[in-house]
Amino acid sequence: MAKHLKITLVKGLSGHIEAHRGTVRALGIHKTNHSVVHNDTPQIRGMIKSISYLLKVEEV
């Protein structure tokens, strides 16, 4: 069975560059402390890596 990642936005987006805000939107996260679950794919891992300072990631 495929692994899943629970991704939570832990910091606000105010003052961060537009590309990082776009990455958060692409992950489907809408506001601080909102969580989403995605399959563990290289594309999702790349998005997480680019904005890791804003996120908390757990394997589910």
N, C-alpha and C positions, 0 to 999 in steps of 0.2 A: 504494500500500500504506500502511496506517495506521502511524503512528509508535508506538514502544513506549518506555516509561520503565523503567529499572532503578532501583529504590528500595532503599537500604540504610540500616538504622538504625545510626547511629554513636555515639549516646549512650544510656545507660541511662534507664529510665523512673522510677526511684526518686525520689520527691520532686516529681514533676510532677503537674499537675492531672488529675483523672479523665477529663475530656473529651479531653485529649490522648492519654491511654493508650487510650481507646476508639477514637480515630482511627487509632492505630497498629494496633490489633487489626483494625479494619475494612479496612485495607490488606493484612492477612494476614501481617504481620510478627510473629515470635514472640519473638525475642531479639536482643541486640546483635550487629551484624555479619551479620545475616540479610538476604538480598536477595530481592526479588520483582520480577516484570516485569508491568507493566500497560499497557493501551492508553493513549495520550495523549488523555484526554477532559477536558472542563471540570470534571467532578466530581472526578476524580483530582487535577487541578491545584489545586483548592480545598482538598482534604485536605492536599496537600503544602505549600501556602502556610501553612496554619494551624499546622503543626508543622515548618516548614523548619529550625529550629534543631536538630532531632534527626536530620535525614536528610542523605544524600548522594544526589543524583539525577543519572543519566546518560541521555542519549538512546541508544537501541539501534537 
